[in-house]
Amino acid sequence: MVNKELNVFNQIAKALFTDEKENPISEIIPPNELAARLSIELNEEAIPDGVFEKALKEIILKTPKTSSKLFFNQLFGGRQPKAVLGELLSVLLNNSMYTYKVAGPQVGVEKEIIKKSCELIEYGDNYGGTFAAGGSMSNFMAMLMARDRADKSAIAKGVTKPLIAYTSTDSHYSVPKNAAFAGIGRDNVRYIPTDENGQMIPNALKQAVEKDLAAGKQPFFINATAGTTVLGAFDPIPAIADIAETYQLWLHVDGAYCGSVIFSEKYRHLIKEVNRADSFNYNAHKMLGVPLSCSVLLVKNKANLYKSFAKEAAYLYQTDHAFDEFNLGKTSMQCGRRNDALKLWTLWKSIGRKGLGEIVNQQFYLADVARDYLRANREKYNLYSFEDSISICFNYKGVDAKELCTRLYEQNALLVGFGSFKGDTFVRFVTINANNSKKEILHFFKVLEKEAEKLLSEKVIAYAN
Ligand SMILES: *Cc1c(COP(=O)(O)O)cnc(C)c1O
């Protein structure tokens, strides 16, 4: 039935791979020209297959190529073939993960990932977990479990206590959004300052908690980050866990960006004592190169997952009552839920935990290559980032980061973004594509320098005039 479409798929995929090599950057189409340049418009009537396929292929080839060797703009990139295979098959299976009745062995696949991940972080026997729609949603689920533990009436009556959450100034913007969704309010999030390496300052956290307690508020949740979105910094978990334990606050470690260090013997130490956190998440679609989305949420005590997310539904949960933990809908925020587990399983099954660790190690190696290059060329560059981060933040001296990144985009040269930290704005070069080698990293700088020098000389001319 889908055979014809699979052939079309193969043709377009082949064209995409060729185009990715020849034109690693898709030509930009300004938003206001989309309608004129591509056949996106939907119509009343059917169209011939040939016309349809041509329109589709064109749209695919004009889409930004996030798997190419010139894409460094986000916290994902590259393509792990075995993960792509799993993703494609999960589309064909089209299960929904809520019950064993409709997902069968796929439930086992998801549970195995949760189990092995929890073993890696030494979560003990009461562990649990689920897949969420992304890191932001994993963080949301963690906050909800924390809320429901701190305010027992929240589920039935809504929030009744003056709950306060804590996160660092460099943490992800989903934290305040989630506070609003959870009925806690964005104003009830305290932003704890970070040190010069972008790590949360535990003492400042402690002071903030005590101040709120003195004011009659109820602290309930700390969000620590393993890999901050701009700098890639790791908050000091042991010191933060001490505070969480002292004041009985839920500790969540947001490892959406770099939590996958759990797979690497060499870099696991960056999240030392993460087993003291009540919950932890990692996005396999970031460091592990699994297709979007693949976000794993782990909890130390699965009872919290059930308390916050289980709800009977006679029309849904009709079988396997004796094995209720195989009805994954009971621990999920969603009802129907796509199978995000199989693509991580195909990768993990084929290359092993050690292979996943090598993917992570490769990214840190590439980051070292980039930092070495910047240090060797310090007459041209300012370097802002430190060791053990795969976000290389730097400036080309005399050139505005924002201007440079925009120019690189507009010239179809490469895709990279900028970020800010303590008043400095810089280029944020992310070495997260483990398909890359030293060659691509050095090529990145070559392309960037060409544009930077052009910008500099234009400035000189502008001054002269
Ligand atoms: C990317 C990121 C998130 C959000 O993950 P999504 O899957 O994009 O929702 C959360 N926290 C951190 C630290 C991130 O880097």
The ligand as a MOL file (V3000), in Angstrom:
LIG
                    3D

  0  0  0     0  0            999 V3000
M  V30 BEGIN CTAB
M  V30 COUNTS 15 15 0 0 0
M  V30 BEGIN ATOM
M  V30 1 C 17.4070 22.2450 24.7180 0
M  V30 2 C 17.2370 22.4210 26.1500 0
M  V30 3 C 15.9830 22.2590 26.7440 0
M  V30 4 C 14.7310 22.0890 25.9450 0
M  V30 5 O 14.6630 20.8940 25.2640 0
M  V30 6 P 13.6050 20.7590 24.0600 0
M  V30 7 O 13.6770 19.3340 23.6910 0
M  V30 8 O 14.0880 21.6970 22.9930 0
M  V30 9 O 12.2780 21.1800 24.5880 0
M  V30 10 C 15.8980 22.3170 28.1190 0
M  V30 11 N 16.9910 22.5580 28.8570 0
M  V30 12 C 18.2070 22.7450 28.3220 0
M  V30 13 C 19.3720 22.9880 29.2120 0
M  V30 14 C 18.3680 22.7070 26.9400 0
M  V30 15 O 19.5660 22.9250 26.3980 0
M  V30 END ATOM
M  V30 BEGIN BOND
M  V30 1 1 1 2
M  V30 2 1 2 3
M  V30 3 2 2 14
M  V30 4 1 3 4
M  V30 5 2 3 10
M  V30 6 1 4 5
M  V30 7 1 5 6
M  V30 8 2 6 7
M  V30 9 1 6 8
M  V30 10 1 6 9
M  V30 11 1 10 11
M  V30 12 2 11 12
M  V30 13 1 12 13
M  V30 14 1 12 14
M  V30 15 1 14 15
M  V30 END BOND
M  V30 END CTAB
M  END
